[in-house]
Amino acid sequence: MNDDERARLRTVADYQFGAGAGAALFPDDESLDVLRSSTGRPQQVRTDDGTRVVSYTVEGRFTLGIAGGRRLLADLGRPRVEVGDESGPFVRDGKNAFAKFVREVDGDVRPGDEVLVTYDGDLLGVGRAELPAAGMRDFETGVAVKVREGAPA
């Protein structure tokens, strides 16, 4: 990945996740591989060992891999949905997180946002918010986060 491309990807990450996200996901001191579509558009960013950091959708947004989720959690601590311990094994297996088990959620989470699902500061999985933050706190039923990938213990 060249410096211009790193700067472009960082700009998208900062816009989507907040200031500092681009530097967290795409640090200067790391060599990252960019997999491209047949038209040359970036599709995935991976580490040298092939671990997916993010995928780049056709809408121009990132979907997180576990590696990307760990980077955002370590550097920014957000966007986070904290669940209870009863959800841990299920989310780690890639199952959805339900609203009744949400203990805390960052106040600016909206439906469609990429989020980190955590328990006691430990990353359980990454996925897409299905409810706004207030709904996750208030509802007793329904999917809060559609988990895309669970984090191995």
N, C-alpha and C positions, 0 to 999 in steps of 0.2 A: 504494500500500500504506500503510495507516495504522499508527500506532505499536503498537496492540494486536496486529494481525496480524503485524507484524514480530517482536514479542516472542514470539508463539506459534511462529512458524517457527524462530526462533533457538533456542528451547528444544528443539525436535525435533532440530535440527542438532547442538546441544551434546551431546544424549543419544546420537545415532547416531555422531558423528565425534570427540567429545571437546570439552573446554572450549575456547572461543574459536572454534569452527567457525561458530557462528551469526553472530557479528560479522564473520567473514571472508566468509561467503556473502551476508549481507544487511546491508551497512554503512549507517550512519545517513545518510551524505552522498550516497547514490545513490537515484535514483528507480527503482523496480522495478515492473513490471507483473505482476499475478497473473491468469492465465487460470483460469477456474472451470468446473466441471461444471454441468449443468443444475440440480443441487440446491444450488449455491453453494459446494461444497467446492473448495479450491484444487487445481489440477491441475499447473500449471507456473508457474514464476517466471522472468521474462525481463527483460533489460535494455531500455532505451528503444529500442535499435535492433533488438530482436527476437531477440537471442541468448539461447538457453536456458541458465539457470544450473542449475536443478534441475527435476525432475518430482517430484510428490508422489503416491506410490502409494496404492491403497485400503487397504493394510496400515499406512499411517501412517509410511512411511519414504521417504527421498529417493533418487532415482537421479540421478547427476551428469551434467551436460552438460560440455563442454570448458571453458566459462567458469567453472563451479563448481569443476572440477578445478584449474584454474589458480589460483583464489583460495585453495583449501585448500593447494595446494603452496607458494604464496608465503607464506602466513601460518602454517601449521602443519607443512608438510612430511610430512604423513601423511593417511590410511593409504596406504602406498607399497609397491609391488612393483617392484624394480629388475631390469631384464632386460639381457642382453648386446646388443652392437651388431648382431648378426645378426638379432635380432628387430625392430629399429627400423622398417624399412620396412614390415614386415607389420602391426605394431600400428598404425602411422600410417594404414594402409589399412583399419583396422577388423577385422583378423584377430585371432584369439585368441592369447594368450601361453601358451606351453607350459612345463611345469615344468623341463625340462632346460635352459632358457635363463635361469631365474631366478637372479640373482646375490645379491640381498639381498631380505628381506621383513621388514616390521615384525612383531614377535613375537606381537602380539595379533590378527592377521588370522585370521578364521574363514570357513568356507564361507558364501556368501550376502552377505558384507560388500561394500559399495561401495569400490573401491580406485582408486588412481592408478597407472598403469603408466608408469615413468620409465626413462630412460637418461642417466646422468651428470647428474642433476638436471633434465633436460629432460622435460616432459610429452609422452608418446607417445599416451596414450589413457586412457579411463576405462571401468570395467566392474565385473563381479561376480566375486568370488573363488569358485573352484570347489573349492579345497583349503584346508586349514588351513595356517598358516605353516610348520609343521614338514614337512608334506607337500610344499610347494613347494620347500623346501630339499633334501629327501631323494630325491624321486621323479625318475626319469629319463624317465618317460613321462606322458602325460596333460595335459589343459588345466589350467593354473593360474588363468588369468583369462579369463572370457568377455568379450571387449571389446565394449562397446556402441557406442563412438564413438572414432574415431581423431583425433588432433590434427594439423592441417596443419602442415607444416614452417615 
